[in-house]
Structure formats: C-alpha cells, structure tokens
Amino acid sequence: MTVQASEPARPRLRFNPFSSEFRRDPYPMYRSLRETRPMHKTLGMWVLTRHADVKTVLHDRTFSAGLIPQLVTEQARRLGRTEVDRIDRLGQKSLVFTDNPDHARLRGLVNRVFTAQAMAALRPLATEFTDRCRARAHAAGGLDVITDLAAPLPVSVLCEWMALPGDLREQVGPWTHDIRFLLEPGLMQAADFERVRTVVAEFAAALTGMLAQRRTRPGDDLISRLLAARTTGGDALSEEELVFVCIMCFVAGNETTKSLIGNGTLALLRHPEQARALRRTPGSVKAVVTEALRYDSPLQLTKRLATRDVELGGQTIRAGDQVLVCLGAANRDPEVFARPDEFDPVRGGSGHLAFGHGMHGCLGGQLAELLAETAFTCLSALGPEPLTDEYEWQDHSFIVRGLKHLPLAVRSAA
C-alpha cells in the first residue's frame, strides 16, 4: 500500500494595505484573495474582493456610509481631543457620509445643479487649461503629468465653476489636501486634528463670504446655482449644507481625478499600441477613460457599516460590523471582465465600480471623466516619452492609488 504525501498547507495570506509592496502593485494580492479568501475578516473588518459581493454591499442601503464620521470622533477621543464640533458637522451634513433620509434630500437638491448639461459646459475651461499646459510642455521639452497637469486641472476647473477670487484659489489646494485626511481617521494624530479643524473653519468662513456676495449678485456659477436650487416643495440647502457641498467637491474629487489622469497615462505608456490607437482615433478617448477607471482605479477601497445581520457569500455579517469593499479588486474580477489584467479600451461597456454604486455613486463622476478626456487628448497630441521606468506611489493615503510624479519628454505636436 502506497501512502501519498499530503500537500503542504498554503501559507496564509495576510492582507496589508499599508505595505510598500501593496502600494506598488495591489493586484496580485487582490487576485490571491479572490481565489482563496474572497470574503474574510481581518484587521477588525470584513474584506470583500469579488465584484458581486462589493456591488451588493454598495447597493444595499442598510450598509451605512456614516462610518467615517464615527471613526473620526472615536479617534479624536482616543487622542485626547474633544473639540471636533466643526469636523463632526462636516461629516453629519456631507453627501459623502449621510444615509437616508438626509442623503436623499441633499442629493435631490444637488442633482438639480450637477446635470450632464452643466458638466458639458465645463469642457471649454478644461480644454483651455490643457492647451496652456501643452504649450508650456512644448517650450520646456517635457512635463510632470502629476504636478503640471493632473493635480492643478481639477482644482482650476472647480475654482472657475465656483467663480472663486484669485487669493482664495491659492489656498484651496493646500486646504483640500489637509481636509482629505478626514477620510482616513486612523492615520491622523492629535496635531492633524488641530490642523484640519483650523482649515475647515477657514475654508467655511471664506465660502460663507462668497454666499453673501452671490445672494446679492448671483451669477451663473456653481455657488449661485446651489443657492437657487429648490425642490418642488420649496426646500433648499441651508448655508452650512451649501458650504459643505462646496468643500467636499474639492475633497472628494481632486485627489481621485488626479490619480485617474496619472494612472491612465501610465497605463497608456505601458501599452504603446493603445496609445497609438488613441492618436489615430481621438474619438476613442471616452473608452480609454472608462478602461483606465477599471484597470487601475483611483479609489481602491471604501468602508461601510452593517446596520443589520446580512448573509453574503456564505458568511454572516453582523450588525455593527465594518466592511472594507475593495473596488480595485472588484474591477479585476474575471467573472465580470474577460482578461481583467489587460488594459483594453475596446473591450466595450463599463460595469466597473470605480465610482461606487447605488445611492452613493460618485456625484462628480461625469466631471472626472471629462477632465480625464481632455488630459489624455492633450498628452496624446504631445506624443510623450517616459523618462523613467521606476515609479513612486503616494503614501499619504491607503484608499487612493496614485503616482507622486510622472515625468515625460515630449516631441512635436501630432
């Protein structure tokens, strides 16, 4: 009788979104988790990597989006900080963190302003910015995609849309960078809370001054339109709600749009046949943006809180459990996307979850796509060549994936 040796046990996978290896390339870990532990509990939360499970949680309104404000308050208390009233209010009144019925009310009002027509009207502003960027790149013989294009483009367009004065525009970028740390309260120290509290107060005060001006002299800008927004019943945004909508436009949109442009550009550089196809057929840029969102999603992770017991994927998520949904993993799920690790803009359709799903789907998704389209069109005309094959990924966030720098040389215009 022959006794067969048993197979050695597989080493247990350890999900660590804070590691430098994961930051460089999270997709091998996502793939391994999908194949072996697609839904498991670690780091005090459920981690979901399959497209179907992620979409289910995002669609289910009983999974609360209000976890982040709760964690902000808890972290502040652990660090001995008690005066977080303004920060608390930002969480309680922000579209990003509210649940129904508050979310439905806020969304209904803001949707009256964030229309497809309003987004399309911003294209000339984006094109004007990218034209200037292209001229500077020609004169200099190159550019850094992140610092020269991807980072300033969304800030510039939003400032123009809000018709903010020049002195305030200079502050918006640094303020936004500080406030976005509220999205990841576990990374914040006591000094961070103090800085963010000060920044939120300064930003809110500046915008409140803008509201007063627009009430007496309304224009066609975003602030004026939000002031005028009314439901059929006459409901309107309060002053505080309107200020927080404007702040979160920057906080939720700038970093992710910057990363979309940087990540998509890198994908095109690594797939020169797709870059050549874009130069031959500029109209294919929409498909390129869609694939860039799926292939290397700017927002990789987001959290929800279960408010009831839920059976999912053969497991029971209990009320009060935290759930980490891995958008980047879902967007590479072979059950939904054929050849998911290939960058293929002609695959057709979307189905990606880069903008989330359900009632908390990204309000500014259309604007992010428009900005990415103008950026990729600009870069395609420049015919960029990479100056390095070593890339450094940002380390100030574990939920957003993006490059610190992307230097390129450029040739003559196509």
Summary of the structure (lengths in Angstrom):
residues: 414
radius of gyration: 22.1
end to end distance: 73.7
largest distance: 94.0
contacts: 1320
relative contact order: 0.17
helix: 56%
strand: 9%
